[in-house]
Amino acid sequence: DAWGLVVRAMGLISKVGRRQNDEAQALLHQAIAMDPTYARAHALLSWALWWASLCYWVPDTREGYRQAAQHAEDALAHDPGDPWARMTRGLGLSTAGQHDRALVELEAALALNPSFALGRTAHGWALLRAGRYDEAIAETGKAVRLSPADSFAGIYTAIHGLALLGARRFAEALPHLRTSVSAFAEYSGHYNTLISCCGHLGLIDEAQEFIAARARVGPPLHLSVLRENLRHYAHCEVFVEGMRKAGVPE
């Protein structure tokens, strides 16, 4: 039944790899076909689509984010208390640079489930983008402590490291960022932050190794593209500066 499909999808979503994401989406579409009002199915599909868009696993990332936002809205129409839907809506707003609105949604997700480790990471990510670095580090640190095994393939350590990098605490960020790449080597975003951190620390040979590895899993790196992608976020300057020091071309 629909409930069983959602339970199976939840297990796959925690793996966050591309194959598991595709399988989870298929199960969630089946569940929604059985019960179009099933809020949790819409909420988890929203997250799966958002993550697939972030990882460039969809042909059109803008359309992927649009579909993720729509499923979050559908979920909340049927259950305003679904923390997954609140989280994904908040991440969508944060990605669009609507920081105040994003933080309201992410704080609502945590009010609904204070032990939601992924929600804490998302909240810290949004705080970082809004330039509230100390709060971001505290929140992403809580997520790491809530889920020390980091079943979400390095995202907890990656965002904690990114928050530290935003605050220019590069030496502290480095081990977290190395761990995130080891945990999920197929995601280009983990490499980006690690390359920037290595650039700031003068680890140019290591940075060049990661630039080469990243080229196998994502589009080519250019400072102009990064600057455009990060233009709404407070950590844009420090991030791009590290990339430049690492040898990434304009």
C-alpha positions in Angstrom: 0.0 0.0 0.0 1.0 3.7 -0.1 2.4 3.6 3.4 4.7 0.7 2.6 6.0 2.4 -0.5 6.8 5.5 1.6 8.6 3.5 4.2 10.7 1.8 1.5 11.5 5.2 -0.1 12.5 6.7 3.3 15.2 4.0 3.6 16.5 4.8 0.2 16.5 8.6 0.7 18.9 8.3 3.6 21.5 6.9 1.3 21.3 9.9 -1.0 23.1 8.3 -4.0 21.7 8.8 -7.5 20.4 5.2 -8.0 18.7 5.3 -4.6 17.3 8.7 -5.3 15.8 7.5 -8.6 14.3 4.4 -6.9 12.9 6.5 -4.1 11.2 8.9 -6.5 9.6 6.0 -8.4 8.2 4.6 -5.2 6.9 8.0 -4.0 5.2 8.6 -7.4 3.5 5.2 -7.0 2.4 6.1 -3.4 0.9 9.5 -4.6 -0.9 7.7 -7.5 -2.5 5.5 -4.9 -3.3 8.3 -2.5 -2.9 11.9 -3.9 -3.5 13.4 -0.4 -0.6 11.5 1.3 1.4 14.4 2.7 4.5 12.5 3.7 4.8 11.0 0.2 4.7 14.5 -1.3 7.1 15.8 1.3 9.7 13.1 0.7 9.4 13.4 -3.0 10.0 17.2 -2.6 13.3 16.5 -0.8 14.3 13.8 -3.3 13.7 16.2 -6.2 15.5 19.1 -4.4 18.5 16.9 -3.8 18.6 15.5 -7.3 18.5 19.1 -8.6 21.4 20.1 -6.3 23.4 17.2 -7.6 22.8 18.0 -11.3 21.0 14.6 -11.7 18.1 16.2 -13.6 18.2 17.7 -17.1 16.9 21.1 -16.0 17.8 22.1 -12.4 15.4 25.1 -12.4 12.5 22.8 -13.3 13.7 20.3 -10.7 13.6 22.9 -8.0 10.2 24.1 -9.2 8.8 20.5 -8.9 10.3 20.2 -5.4 8.7 23.4 -4.3 5.3 22.2 -5.7 5.4 18.9 -3.9 6.4 20.7 -0.6 3.3 22.9 -1.1 1.1 19.9 -1.8 2.4 18.2 1.3 1.7 21.2 3.5 -1.8 21.6 2.0 -2.6 18.2 3.4 -0.5 18.3 6.6 0.9 21.7 7.7 2.9 19.9 10.4 5.2 17.9 8.1 8.8 18.8 9.0 10.2 17.4 5.7 8.0 19.7 3.7 8.8 22.7 5.9 12.5 21.9 5.5 12.4 21.6 1.7 10.3 24.7 1.4 12.9 26.5 3.6 15.8 25.2 1.5 14.1 26.4 -1.7 13.6 29.9 -0.3 17.2 29.9 1.0 18.5 28.9 -2.4 16.6 31.8 -3.9 18.2 34.2 -1.5 15.0 34.8 0.5 16.8 34.3 3.8 14.2 35.7 6.3 11.4 33.6 4.9 13.6 30.5 4.7 14.6 30.8 8.3 11.0 31.0 9.4 10.2 27.7 7.6 13.3 25.9 8.8 12.7 27.0 12.4 9.1 25.7 12.0 10.5 22.3 10.9 12.7 22.1 14.0 9.8 23.1 16.3 7.9 20.2 14.8 10.8 17.8 15.3 13.7 19.1 17.4 15.8 15.9 16.8 15.6 16.3 13.0 19.3 16.2 12.2 18.9 16.9 8.5 16.6 19.8 9.4 19.3 21.2 11.7 21.8 21.0 8.9 19.4 22.8 6.6 18.8 25.5 9.2 22.5 26.0 9.7 23.0 26.1 5.9 20.4 28.9 5.7 22.0 30.8 8.6 25.4 30.6 6.8 23.9 32.0 3.6 22.3 34.8 5.6 25.7 35.7 7.1 25.0 34.5 10.6 28.1 32.4 10.9 28.4 31.7 14.6 24.7 30.6 14.7 25.3 28.5 11.6 28.3 26.7 13.2 26.4 26.0 16.4 23.5 24.6 14.4 25.5 22.4 12.0 27.6 21.2 15.0 24.4 20.0 16.6 23.5 18.1 13.5 26.9 16.3 13.5 26.4 15.4 17.2 22.8 14.2 16.5 24.0 11.9 13.7 27.7 11.2 14.2 27.6 8.4 11.6 26.3 10.9 9.0 24.0 8.5 7.0 23.3 11.3 4.6 26.6 10.7 2.8 28.7 13.6 4.2 26.1 16.4 4.1 26.3 17.0 7.8 30.1 17.3 7.8 30.1 19.2 4.5 27.7 21.9 5.7 29.5 22.2 9.1 32.8 22.6 7.2 31.2 25.2 4.9 29.9 27.2 7.9 33.4 27.1 9.4 34.9 28.2 6.0 32.4 31.1 5.9 33.7 32.2 9.3 37.3 31.9 7.9 38.1 29.1 10.4 39.8 27.2 7.6 42.0 24.8 9.6 38.9 23.7 11.6 36.9 23.2 8.4 39.5 21.1 6.6 39.0 17.7 8.3 35.2 18.0 8.0 35.4 18.7 4.3 37.9 15.9 3.7 35.5 13.5 5.4 32.5 14.8 3.4 34.3 14.1 0.1 35.3 10.6 1.3 31.7 9.9 2.2 30.1 11.1 -1.1 32.7 11.3 -3.9 30.0 11.6 -6.6 28.8 15.0 -5.5 30.7 18.0 -7.0 29.6 20.4 -4.2 31.6 18.6 -1.6 34.7 19.0 -3.7 34.0 22.8 -4.3 34.2 23.6 -0.6 37.2 21.5 0.0 39.1 23.1 -2.9 38.3 26.5 -1.6 39.5 25.6 1.9 42.7 24.1 0.5 43.3 27.3 -1.4 43.0 29.4 1.7 45.4 27.1 3.6 48.0 27.1 0.7 47.5 23.4 0.1 47.7 23.9 -3.7 48.8 20.4 -4.7 45.9 18.9 -2.8 43.5 21.4 -4.2 44.7 20.5 -7.8 44.1 16.8 -7.1 40.6 17.5 -6.0 40.0 19.8 -9.0 40.9 16.9 -11.2 38.7 14.5 -9.3 35.8 16.9 -9.3 36.0 17.3 -13.1 34.9 13.6 -13.3 31.6 14.2 -11.5 30.5 17.7 -12.3 30.6 20.6 -14.8 33.9 22.5 -15.3 34.9 24.9 -12.5 35.0 28.7 -13.3 35.1 31.5 -10.8 32.5 33.5 -12.8 30.0 30.7 -12.6 30.6 30.2 -8.9 30.2 33.9 -8.3 26.9 33.9 -10.1 25.6 30.9 -8.3 26.6 32.2 -4.9 25.7 35.9 -5.5 22.8 35.8 -3.0 24.9 34.3 -0.1 27.0 36.0 2.5 29.9 33.5 2.1 30.3 34.2 -1.7 33.4 36.3 -1.4 35.4 34.0 0.9 34.4 30.9 -1.1 35.4 32.3 -4.5 38.6 33.8 -2.9 39.7 30.3 -1.9 38.9 28.9 -5.3 41.1 31.6 -6.9 44.0 30.8 -4.6 43.6 27.1 -5.5 44.1 28.0 -9.2 40.5 27.8 -10.5 40.2 29.9 -13.7 37.9 32.9 -14.1 
